[in-house]
Protein backbone atom coordinates (compact mmCIF):
# COMPACT_ATOMS: atom_id res chain seq x y z
CA UNK A 1 0.00 0.00 0.00
CA UNK A 2 2.78 2.42 0.86
CA UNK A 3 4.73 1.72 -2.39
CA UNK A 4 1.57 2.20 -4.49
CA UNK A 5 0.78 5.46 -2.85
CA UNK A 6 4.26 6.93 -3.02
CA UNK A 7 5.66 6.17 -6.45
CA UNK A 8 4.50 5.81 -10.06
CA UNK A 9 3.82 2.45 -11.56
CA UNK A 10 6.97 0.87 -12.97
CA UNK A 11 7.66 2.10 -16.47
CA UNK A 12 4.94 4.81 -16.38
CA UNK A 13 5.84 8.45 -16.72
CA UNK A 14 3.61 11.02 -15.09
CA UNK A 15 1.27 12.84 -17.48
CA UNK A 16 1.82 16.51 -18.14
CA UNK A 17 0.56 18.39 -15.12
CA UNK A 18 0.36 15.23 -12.98
CA UNK A 19 2.42 14.66 -9.91
CA UNK A 20 2.92 11.51 -7.91
CA UNK A 21 1.46 11.89 -4.47
CA UNK A 22 4.78 12.66 -2.80
CA UNK A 23 5.24 15.74 -5.03
CA UNK A 24 1.84 17.28 -4.47
CA UNK A 25 2.13 20.63 -2.83
CA UNK A 26 1.15 20.54 0.81
CA UNK A 27 1.31 16.73 1.05
CA UNK A 28 4.31 16.70 3.42
CA UNK A 29 6.09 14.26 1.07
CA UNK A 30 9.07 14.85 -1.22
CA UNK A 31 9.41 13.88 -4.86
CA UNK A 32 12.94 12.53 -4.33
CA UNK A 33 12.70 8.77 -3.43
CA UNK A 34 15.98 8.80 -1.63
CA UNK A 35 15.04 11.72 0.52
CA UNK A 36 11.68 10.09 1.05
CA UNK A 37 13.23 6.92 2.34
CA UNK A 38 15.54 8.80 4.61
CA UNK A 39 12.68 10.79 6.01
CA UNK A 40 10.63 7.68 6.52
CA UNK A 41 13.53 6.20 8.48
CA UNK A 42 13.77 9.39 10.49
CA UNK A 43 10.08 9.31 11.26
CA UNK A 44 10.29 5.73 12.39
CA UNK A 45 13.42 6.49 14.31
CA UNK A 46 11.77 9.20 16.33
CA UNK A 47 8.87 7.06 17.28
CA UNK A 48 6.12 7.96 14.66
CA UNK A 49 4.24 4.75 14.03
CA UNK A 50 4.35 3.25 10.57
CA UNK A 51 0.55 3.04 10.73
CA UNK A 52 0.34 6.83 10.66
CA UNK A 53 2.17 6.89 7.36
CA UNK A 54 -0.18 4.28 5.97
CA UNK A 55 -3.17 6.27 7.19
CA UNK A 56 -1.87 9.42 5.52
CA UNK A 57 -1.40 7.57 2.25
CA UNK A 58 -4.91 6.10 2.53
CA UNK A 59 -6.35 9.57 3.12
CA UNK A 60 -4.54 10.88 0.05
CA UNK A 61 -5.95 8.02 -2.01
CA UNK A 62 -9.44 8.94 -0.84
CA UNK A 63 -9.31 12.63 -1.81
CA UNK A 64 -7.17 12.65 -4.93
CA UNK A 65 -8.18 12.01 -8.52
CA UNK A 66 -6.62 9.00 -10.27
CA UNK A 67 -3.73 9.47 -12.68
CA UNK A 68 -4.52 9.76 -16.39
CA UNK A 69 -7.82 11.58 -15.84
CA UNK A 70 -8.31 14.42 -18.34
CA UNK A 71 -11.28 16.84 -18.12
CA UNK A 72 -11.90 19.38 -20.90
CA UNK A 73 -8.35 18.77 -22.12
CA UNK A 74 -6.95 19.38 -18.61
CA UNK A 75 -4.93 16.62 -16.86
CA UNK A 76 -6.24 16.44 -13.30
CA UNK A 77 -4.57 13.25 -12.04
CA UNK A 78 -3.37 13.46 -8.41
CA UNK A 79 -5.42 16.67 -7.94
CA UNK A 80 -7.97 17.39 -5.27
CA UNK A 81 -11.41 18.59 -6.41
CA UNK A 82 -10.40 22.15 -5.60
CA UNK A 83 -7.13 22.19 -7.50
CA UNK A 84 -8.70 20.26 -10.39
CA UNK A 85 -11.50 22.84 -10.60
CA UNK A 86 -8.95 25.65 -10.73
CA UNK A 87 -6.92 23.88 -13.39
CA UNK A 88 -9.96 23.22 -15.59
CA UNK A 89 -11.17 26.80 -15.34
CA UNK A 90 -7.71 28.12 -16.12
CA UNK A 91 -7.34 25.80 -19.12
CA UNK A 92 -10.62 27.02 -20.63
CA UNK A 93 -9.81 30.68 -19.91
CA UNK A 94 -6.36 30.44 -21.47
CA UNK A 95 -7.36 28.35 -24.49
CA UNK A 96 -6.22 30.08 -27.68
CA UNK A 97 -9.00 30.38 -30.23
CA UNK A 98 -8.27 31.61 -33.73
CA UNK A 99 -11.13 33.34 -35.57
CA UNK A 100 -10.55 34.84 -39.03
CA UNK A 101 -6.81 34.79 -38.41
CA UNK A 102 -7.06 36.60 -35.07
CA UNK A 103 -6.35 34.75 -31.84
CA UNK A 104 -8.54 35.29 -28.78
CA UNK A 105 -8.52 33.55 -25.44
CA UNK A 106 -11.39 31.62 -23.96
CA UNK A 107 -11.77 34.34 -21.36
CA UNK A 108 -12.04 37.03 -24.05
CA UNK A 109 -14.94 35.27 -25.75
CA UNK A 110 -16.62 34.55 -22.42
CA UNK A 111 -16.05 30.78 -22.55
CA UNK A 112 -16.45 28.85 -19.30
CA UNK A 113 -17.37 25.45 -17.94
CA UNK A 114 -18.82 24.34 -14.64
CA UNK A 115 -15.32 23.41 -13.46
CA UNK A 116 -16.31 22.48 -9.94
CA UNK A 117 -19.06 20.10 -11.09
CA UNK A 118 -16.69 18.55 -13.65
CA UNK A 119 -13.96 18.07 -11.00
CA UNK A 120 -16.43 16.54 -8.55
CA UNK A 121 -17.67 14.17 -11.24
CA UNK A 122 -14.09 13.12 -12.09
CA UNK A 123 -13.24 12.59 -8.42
CA UNK A 124 -16.34 10.50 -7.81
CA UNK A 125 -15.90 8.34 -10.91
CA UNK A 126 -12.09 8.07 -10.82
CA UNK A 127 -10.67 8.20 -7.27
CA UNK A 128 -6.98 7.49 -6.79
CA UNK A 129 -7.64 4.41 -4.70
CA UNK A 130 -9.51 2.69 -7.56
CA UNK A 131 -6.76 1.36 -9.82
CA UNK A 132 -9.36 0.21 -12.33
CA UNK A 133 -10.49 3.82 -12.78
CA UNK A 134 -7.07 5.11 -13.79
CA UNK A 135 -6.41 6.58 -17.25
CA UNK A 136 -10.02 6.63 -18.53
CA UNK A 137 -11.24 8.17 -21.77
CA UNK A 138 -11.07 12.00 -21.71
CA UNK A 139 -14.02 13.58 -19.97
CA UNK A 140 -15.93 16.33 -21.75
CA UNK A 141 -17.19 19.44 -19.95
CA UNK A 142 -19.74 21.49 -21.94
CA UNK A 143 -18.56 25.01 -22.67
CA UNK A 144 -20.91 27.93 -22.05
CA UNK A 145 -20.44 31.23 -23.91
CA UNK A 146 -21.23 34.62 -22.37
CA UNK A 147 -23.16 36.12 -25.30
CA UNK A 148 -22.47 39.76 -24.50
CA UNK A 149 -18.73 39.27 -23.96
CA UNK A 150 -18.42 37.07 -27.04
CA UNK A 151 -20.24 39.62 -29.18
CA UNK A 152 -17.98 42.43 -27.99
CA UNK A 153 -14.86 40.37 -28.76
CA UNK A 154 -16.01 39.00 -32.11
CA UNK A 155 -17.22 42.34 -33.46
CA UNK A 156 -13.63 43.52 -33.42
CA UNK A 157 -12.19 40.56 -35.32
CA UNK A 158 -15.13 39.41 -37.47
CA UNK A 159 -17.53 42.33 -38.07
CA UNK A 160 -19.02 40.52 -41.03
CA UNK A 161 -20.72 38.13 -38.62
CA UNK A 162 -22.99 40.92 -37.40
CA UNK A 163 -26.00 42.66 -38.91
CA UNK A 164 -28.12 44.45 -36.34
CA UNK A 165 -31.84 43.63 -36.32
CA UNK A 166 -34.40 46.40 -36.79
CA UNK A 167 -37.04 46.71 -34.08
CA UNK A 168 -40.70 46.77 -34.98
CA UNK A 169 -42.38 50.17 -34.88
CA UNK A 170 -45.85 51.71 -34.67
CA UNK A 171 -46.97 54.56 -36.90
CA UNK A 172 -50.20 56.34 -37.85
CA UNK A 173 -51.49 55.95 -41.41
CA UNK A 174 -54.00 58.79 -41.29
CA UNK A 175 -56.84 56.69 -39.92
CA UNK A 176 -55.43 54.09 -37.52
CA UNK A 177 -52.23 53.11 -35.77
CA UNK A 178 -50.43 50.34 -37.66
CA UNK A 179 -47.48 48.08 -36.92
CA UNK A 180 -44.25 48.29 -38.92
CA UNK A 181 -42.77 44.75 -38.94
CA UNK A 182 -39.43 44.00 -37.32
CA UNK A 183 -36.50 42.91 -39.48
CA UNK A 184 -34.21 40.13 -38.20
CA UNK A 185 -30.45 40.58 -38.09
CA UNK A 186 -27.59 38.09 -37.94
CA UNK A 187 -24.86 37.24 -35.46
CA UNK A 188 -22.41 34.49 -34.55
CA UNK A 189 -23.90 31.12 -33.74
CA UNK A 190 -22.63 30.96 -30.17
CA UNK A 191 -24.24 27.59 -29.47
CA UNK A 192 -22.27 26.05 -32.34
CA UNK A 193 -19.14 27.86 -31.16
CA UNK A 194 -19.59 26.43 -27.66
CA UNK A 195 -19.98 22.93 -29.08
CA UNK A 196 -16.84 23.33 -31.22
CA UNK A 197 -14.85 24.58 -28.23
CA UNK A 198 -16.11 21.71 -26.07
CA UNK A 199 -15.03 19.18 -28.67
CA UNK A 200 -11.63 20.82 -29.22
CA UNK A 201 -10.87 21.03 -25.50
CA UNK A 202 -11.93 17.44 -24.96
CA UNK A 203 -9.58 16.43 -27.78
CA UNK A 204 -6.73 18.15 -25.98
CA UNK A 205 -6.13 20.76 -28.64
CA UNK A 206 -3.97 23.60 -27.39
CA UNK A 207 -4.51 25.95 -30.31
CA UNK A 208 -8.09 25.94 -31.53
CA UNK A 209 -9.09 27.29 -34.92
CA UNK A 210 -12.82 27.68 -35.46
CA UNK A 211 -15.02 28.92 -38.26
CA UNK A 212 -17.86 30.84 -36.67
CA UNK A 213 -21.17 30.50 -38.51
CA UNK A 214 -23.92 33.11 -38.44
CA UNK A 215 -27.45 32.65 -37.24
CA UNK A 216 -30.58 34.80 -37.40
CA UNK A 217 -30.97 37.26 -34.54
CA UNK A 218 -34.50 38.37 -33.67
CA UNK A 219 -35.22 42.02 -32.94
CA UNK A 220 -35.79 42.76 -29.24
CA UNK A 221 -39.07 44.50 -30.12
CA UNK A 222 -41.17 42.08 -32.15
CA UNK A 223 -43.81 42.57 -34.80
CA UNK A 224 -46.33 40.93 -32.48
CA UNK A 225 -45.61 43.51 -29.77
CA UNK A 226 -46.13 46.34 -32.27
CA UNK A 227 -49.41 44.82 -33.49
CA UNK A 228 -50.71 44.43 -29.96
CA UNK A 229 -49.83 48.02 -29.06
CA UNK A 230 -51.39 49.43 -32.24
CA UNK A 231 -54.53 47.40 -31.59
CA UNK A 232 -54.75 48.66 -28.00
CA UNK A 233 -54.74 52.25 -29.29
CA UNK A 234 -57.22 51.62 -32.11
CA UNK A 235 -59.64 49.88 -29.74
CA UNK A 236 -59.95 53.17 -27.83
CA UNK A 237 -61.11 55.13 -30.89
CA UNK A 238 -64.75 55.01 -29.76
CA UNK A 239 -63.99 56.23 -26.22
CA UNK A 240 -61.04 58.62 -26.65
CA UNK A 241 -61.64 62.13 -25.40
CA UNK A 242 -61.92 64.55 -22.49
CA UNK A 243 -64.02 63.45 -19.53
CA UNK A 244 -65.75 65.23 -16.66
CA UNK A 245 -66.87 62.93 -13.86
CA UNK A 246 -66.78 59.91 -16.19
CA UNK A 247 -68.93 61.74 -18.75
CA UNK A 248 -67.27 62.41 -22.08
CA UNK A 249 -67.27 66.16 -22.63
CA UNK A 250 -65.51 66.07 -26.01
CA UNK A 251 -64.54 63.30 -28.40
CA UNK A 252 -60.99 63.13 -29.73
CA UNK A 253 -60.30 61.54 -33.13
CA UNK A 254 -57.27 59.27 -33.32
CA UNK A 255 -55.79 61.62 -35.91
CA UNK A 256 -55.77 64.44 -33.34
CA UNK A 257 -54.09 62.28 -30.71
CA UNK A 258 -51.59 60.98 -33.25
CA UNK A 259 -50.42 64.57 -33.74
CA UNK A 260 -49.50 64.74 -30.06
CA UNK A 261 -47.48 61.54 -29.72
CA UNK A 262 -44.56 59.51 -31.03
CA UNK A 263 -44.66 55.73 -30.39
CA UNK A 264 -41.37 54.60 -28.83
CA UNK A 265 -40.07 51.01 -28.68
CA UNK A 266 -38.21 49.91 -25.54
CA UNK A 267 -35.63 47.22 -26.42
CA UNK A 268 -35.10 46.43 -22.73
CA UNK A 269 -38.73 45.37 -22.18
CA UNK A 270 -39.77 44.66 -25.77
CA UNK A 271 -42.79 46.94 -25.32
CA UNK A 272 -43.98 50.37 -26.48
CA UNK A 273 -44.84 53.70 -24.91
CA UNK A 274 -46.18 56.98 -26.28
CA UNK A 275 -43.94 60.01 -25.94
CA UNK A 276 -46.07 63.15 -25.84
CA UNK A 277 -45.36 66.54 -27.39
CA UNK A 278 -46.53 68.82 -24.56
CA UNK A 279 -46.24 71.92 -26.72
CA UNK A 280 -48.69 70.43 -29.22
CA UNK A 281 -51.03 69.47 -26.39
CA UNK A 282 -50.91 72.97 -24.90
CA UNK A 283 -51.85 74.47 -28.26
CA UNK A 284 -54.69 71.97 -28.70
CA UNK A 285 -56.32 72.71 -25.33
CA UNK A 286 -55.91 76.49 -25.39
CA UNK A 287 -59.61 77.00 -26.17
CA UNK A 288 -60.85 73.81 -24.49
CA UNK A 289 -63.12 75.56 -21.95
CA UNK A 290 -64.88 77.45 -24.74
CA UNK A 291 -65.32 74.21 -26.68
CA UNK A 292 -66.49 72.09 -23.80
CA UNK A 293 -68.41 74.32 -21.39
CA UNK A 294 -72.15 74.38 -22.14
CA UNK A 295 -75.50 74.94 -20.50
CA UNK A 296 -77.70 72.12 -19.36
CA UNK A 297 -80.66 71.26 -21.62
CA UNK A 298 -83.53 69.26 -20.13
CA UNK A 299 -85.07 66.40 -22.03
CA UNK A 300 -88.74 66.52 -22.99
CA UNK A 301 -90.66 63.28 -23.28
CA UNK A 302 -94.28 62.69 -24.23
CA UNK A 303 -96.08 60.23 -21.90
CA UNK A 304 -99.41 58.53 -21.66
CA UNK A 305 -101.70 58.48 -18.63
CA UNK A 306 -99.64 55.61 -17.13
CA UNK A 307 -96.42 57.66 -17.31
CA UNK A 308 -94.95 55.54 -20.08
CA UNK A 309 -92.61 57.38 -22.42
CA UNK A 310 -94.10 57.57 -25.89
CA UNK A 311 -91.70 59.87 -27.69
CA UNK A 312 -88.69 62.07 -26.93
CA UNK A 313 -89.29 65.46 -28.48
CA UNK A 314 -86.16 67.09 -27.03
CA UNK A 315 -82.94 65.27 -26.22
CA UNK A 316 -81.36 66.10 -22.89
CA UNK A 317 -77.85 67.50 -22.63
CA UNK A 318 -75.68 67.63 -19.52
CA UNK A 319 -74.08 70.92 -18.69
CA UNK A 320 -70.27 71.02 -18.49
CA UNK A 321 -68.07 73.47 -16.64
CA UNK A 322 -64.27 73.22 -16.72
CA UNK A 323 -62.90 75.07 -13.70
CA UNK A 324 -59.19 74.83 -14.58
CA UNK A 325 -56.73 73.49 -17.17
CA UNK A 326 -53.69 73.96 -14.92
CA UNK A 327 -51.33 71.00 -15.23
CA UNK A 328 -53.53 69.39 -17.88
CA UNK A 329 -50.78 69.00 -20.55
CA UNK A 330 -48.58 67.04 -18.10
CA UNK A 331 -51.58 64.96 -17.01
CA UNK A 332 -52.41 64.15 -20.63
CA UNK A 333 -48.76 63.26 -21.33
CA UNK A 334 -48.76 60.86 -18.36
CA UNK A 335 -51.96 59.17 -19.55
CA UNK A 336 -50.53 58.84 -23.05
CA UNK A 337 -47.33 57.26 -21.68
CA UNK A 338 -49.55 54.54 -20.21
CA UNK A 339 -51.40 54.08 -23.52
CA UNK A 340 -54.62 55.63 -22.15
CA UNK A 341 -56.49 57.93 -24.55
CA UNK A 342 -59.07 59.18 -22.01
CA UNK A 343 -58.24 62.39 -20.14
CA UNK A 344 -60.01 63.58 -17.00
CA UNK A 345 -60.77 67.30 -16.68
CA UNK A 346 -61.21 69.46 -13.61
CA UNK A 347 -64.77 70.73 -13.36
CA UNK A 348 -68.32 69.61 -12.86
CA UNK A 349 -71.19 68.05 -14.76
CA UNK A 350 -74.71 69.40 -14.30
CA UNK A 351 -77.02 66.50 -15.19
CA UNK A 352 -80.07 67.29 -17.29
CA UNK A 353 -83.57 66.57 -16.03
CA UNK A 354 -86.41 64.99 -17.95
CA UNK A 355 -89.67 66.87 -18.34
CA UNK A 356 -92.59 64.51 -18.82
CA UNK A 357 -95.39 65.87 -20.96
CA UNK A 358 -98.73 64.07 -20.60
CA UNK A 359 -100.79 64.82 -23.66
CA UNK A 360 -104.39 64.03 -24.44
CA UNK A 361 -106.94 65.08 -27.06
CA UNK A 362 -110.67 65.76 -26.69
CA UNK A 363 -113.11 65.87 -29.62
CA UNK A 364 -116.24 67.76 -28.58
CA UNK A 365 -118.92 67.05 -31.17
CA UNK A 366 -121.34 69.66 -29.86
CA UNK A 367 -118.74 72.40 -29.98
CA UNK A 368 -117.42 71.18 -33.32
CA UNK A 369 -113.95 71.56 -31.79
CA UNK A 370 -110.89 69.51 -30.97
CA UNK A 371 -108.91 70.42 -27.83
CA UNK A 372 -105.25 69.49 -27.21
CA UNK A 373 -103.97 69.32 -23.60
CA UNK A 374 -100.42 69.06 -22.25
CA UNK A 375 -100.06 68.37 -18.51
CA UNK A 376 -103.75 69.37 -18.31
CA UNK A 377 -103.05 72.76 -19.82
CA UNK A 378 -104.89 73.61 -23.03
CA UNK A 379 -102.28 74.24 -25.71
CA UNK A 380 -104.43 74.39 -28.86
CA UNK A 381 -107.98 74.08 -30.14
CA UNK A 382 -109.23 73.74 -33.73
CA UNK A 383 -112.63 73.69 -35.44
CA UNK A 384 -113.46 70.37 -37.07
CA UNK A 385 -115.92 68.57 -39.33
CA UNK A 386 -117.35 65.20 -38.27
CA UNK A 387 -118.97 62.17 -39.88
CA UNK A 388 -122.31 62.61 -41.66
CA UNK A 389 -124.08 60.14 -39.36
CA UNK A 390 -125.44 56.62 -39.55
CA UNK A 391 -122.68 54.27 -40.73
CA UNK A 392 -120.47 57.35 -41.07
CA UNK A 393 -120.95 58.63 -37.53
CA UNK A 394 -117.82 59.68 -35.61
CA UNK A 395 -118.10 57.28 -32.67
CA UNK A 396 -118.00 58.38 -29.04
CA UNK A 397 -115.56 56.79 -26.59
CA UNK A 398 -112.00 56.86 -25.23
CA UNK A 399 -109.42 55.62 -27.69
CA UNK A 400 -105.66 55.58 -28.20
CA UNK A 401 -103.67 56.80 -31.18
CA UNK A 402 -102.29 53.69 -32.85
CA UNK A 403 -100.92 54.80 -36.20
CA UNK A 404 -99.84 57.86 -38.17
CA UNK A 405 -99.11 58.61 -41.82
CA UNK A 406 -97.89 61.80 -43.45
CA UNK A 407 -100.03 61.16 -46.56
CA UNK A 408 -102.48 58.49 -47.75
CA UNK A 409 -105.09 57.70 -50.41
CA UNK A 410 -108.49 57.12 -48.77
CA UNK A 411 -111.39 55.04 -50.14
CA UNK A 412 -111.28 52.78 -53.19
CA UNK A 413 -108.17 54.13 -54.93
CA UNK A 414 -105.40 52.79 -57.09
CA UNK A 415 -101.74 53.56 -56.42
CA UNK A 416 -102.04 56.90 -58.22
CA UNK A 417 -105.05 58.00 -56.14
CA UNK A 418 -107.68 57.34 -58.82
CA UNK A 419 -111.14 55.90 -58.02
CA UNK A 420 -111.57 52.19 -58.61
CA UNK A 421 -115.23 51.20 -59.21
CA UNK A 422 -116.59 48.18 -57.41
CA UNK A 423 -114.40 48.60 -54.39
CA UNK A 424 -115.34 48.63 -50.73
CA UNK A 425 -116.03 52.35 -50.79
CA UNK A 426 -117.97 54.45 -53.24
CA UNK A 427 -115.39 57.20 -53.19
CA UNK A 428 -111.68 57.89 -53.52
CA UNK A 429 -109.81 60.82 -51.99
CA UNK A 430 -106.17 60.89 -52.95
CA UNK A 431 -103.19 62.28 -51.09
CA UNK A 432 -104.87 62.96 -47.78
CA UNK A 433 -102.21 64.61 -45.54
CA UNK A 434 -101.25 64.22 -41.88
CA UNK A 435 -103.35 61.21 -40.84
CA UNK A 436 -103.56 60.22 -37.14
CA UNK A 437 -105.67 57.08 -36.53
CA UNK A 438 -107.30 56.46 -33.14
CA UNK A 439 -110.41 54.23 -33.76
CA UNK A 440 -110.27 51.70 -36.57
CA UNK A 441 -110.41 53.64 -39.82
CA UNK A 442 -111.43 56.85 -38.03
CA UNK A 443 -108.80 59.46 -37.33
CA UNK A 444 -107.72 63.06 -37.72
CA UNK A 445 -106.51 64.27 -41.11
CA UNK A 446 -105.99 67.37 -43.19
CA UNK A 447 -108.78 68.38 -45.58
CA UNK A 448 -108.06 70.29 -48.76
CA UNK A 449 -111.40 69.69 -50.55
CA UNK A 450 -113.66 71.75 -48.27
CA UNK A 451 -113.49 74.49 -45.65
CA UNK A 452 -116.60 73.77 -43.61
CA UNK A 453 -115.43 73.43 -40.01
CA UNK A 454 -117.06 74.16 -36.67
CA UNK A 455 -120.33 73.43 -34.84
CA UNK A 456 -122.74 71.36 -36.96
CA UNK A 457 -120.20 70.63 -39.71
CA UNK A 458 -120.89 67.09 -40.91
CA UNK A 459 -118.68 66.38 -43.92
CA UNK A 460 -116.80 63.09 -43.46
CA UNK A 461 -117.20 59.33 -43.54
CA UNK A 462 -116.43 59.24 -39.78
CA UNK A 463 -113.00 60.89 -39.63
CA UNK A 464 -112.32 64.17 -37.91
CA UNK A 465 -111.65 66.69 -40.67
CA UNK A 466 -109.22 69.52 -39.90
CA UNK A 467 -107.44 72.18 -41.84
CA UNK A 468 -104.11 70.96 -43.25
CA UNK A 469 -102.11 73.07 -40.78
CA UNK A 470 -104.19 71.89 -37.80
CA UNK A 471 -103.84 68.25 -38.92
CA UNK A 472 -100.06 68.62 -39.09
CA UNK A 473 -100.04 70.04 -35.55
CA UNK A 474 -102.14 67.06 -34.39
CA UNK A 475 -99.79 64.65 -36.17
CA UNK A 476 -96.80 66.06 -34.27
CA UNK A 477 -98.63 66.53 -30.97
CA UNK A 478 -100.44 63.20 -30.57
CA UNK A 479 -97.86 60.42 -30.53
CA UNK A 480 -98.79 56.76 -30.82
CA UNK A 481 -100.25 55.91 -27.40
CA UNK A 482 -101.85 59.32 -26.79
CA UNK A 483 -105.42 59.03 -25.44
CA UNK A 484 -108.30 60.53 -27.52
CA UNK A 485 -111.76 61.13 -26.04
CA UNK A 486 -114.74 61.67 -28.40
CA UNK A 487 -117.78 63.09 -26.61
CA UNK A 488 -121.01 64.87 -27.39
Buried (B, 14 or more C-beta within 10 A) or exposed (E): EEEBBBBBEEEEEBBEBBBBBBBBEEBEBBBEEEEBEEBBEEBEEEEEEEEEBEEBBEEBBEBBBBBBBBBBBBBBBBBBBEBBBBBBBBBBBEBEBBBBEEEBBBBBBBBBBBBBEBBBBBBEBBBBBEEEBBBBEBBBBBBBBBEEBBBEBBEEBBEEBBBEBBBBBBEBEEEBBBBBEBBEBBBBBBEBBBBBBBBBBBEEBEEBBBEBEBBEBEBBBBBEBBBBBBEBBBEBBEEBBBBBEEEBBBEBEBEEBBBBBEBBBEEEEBBBBBEBBEEBBBEBBEEBBEBBBBEBBBBBBBBBEEEEBBBEBBEBBBBBBBEEBEEBBEBBBEBBBEBBBBBBBBBEBBEBEEEEBBBBBBBBBEBBBBBBBBEEEEEBBBBBBBBBEEEBBBEEEEBBBBEBBEEBBBBBBEEEBEBEEEEEBEEBBBEBBBBBBBBEEBBBBBBEEEEEBEEEBBBBBBBBBBBBEBBBBBBEBBBBBBBBBBEE
